[in-house]
Amino acid sequence: PARRTMAQLLNPRSLPKVLEQANSGGIATTMLVDHTGTLIAFSGEHAEEEVMRVAAIASNIWRCHGTTAESLPNPGRLAFVHIALEKAQLGVCASSDYMVVCHASVTTPAGHLKARTQAVARQMQPALSQVTRS
C-alpha cells in the first residue's frame, strides 16, 4: 500500500481518545511524540506546555539510549525506557517512527507503567507504520 501522511491516515480528533486508554492506575498523561521531540497528540491532566517539555526530554533520552544500544557489540532494538524523575516517572516506547510516552506518579508500579505504554504503542503501530515522517 502507498504511504500516506498523518493527516490522511489518522484523524487528529481520534488520537487523544486512543491515548486516553492508558490514563488510569497512576498514569496521568499519555503522549504521541515524533523522534525530534515534537508533540503530535496527548491526553491527560497535564497542561500542554508541561507536556511539550516532557516530550522533548523523553525524545532526547530515547535518542541517547538508542545510539548507545546501536554501538554495542550485539546491538538490539531499544524497546522501552523507564525514566525516574523527582516527582514523576515516564515510560517511553517506540511505535514506528513515533514514541508513546506515559507520564505517571512516582507511586505507580514500574511494571504497570511499562505494560500500559507498550499496549498503546502496539495498538497504534499498524496505523503509524503507514505514516510518513515530515
Secondary structure as GFF3:
##gff-version 3
##sequence-region A 1 134
A	DSSP	alpha_helix	6	9	.	.	.	ID=ss1
A	DSSP	alpha_helix	15	20	.	.	.	ID=ss2
A	DSSP	beta_strand	27	34	.	.	.	ID=ss3
A	DSSP	beta_strand	39	44	.	.	.	ID=ss4
A	DSSP	alpha_helix	48	70	.	.	.	ID=ss5
A	DSSP	beta_strand	81	84	.	.	.	ID=ss6
A	DSSP	beta_strand	89	95	.	.	.	ID=ss7
A	DSSP	beta_strand	98	104	.	.	.	ID=ss8
A	DSSP	alpha_helix	110	128	.	.	.	ID=ss9
###
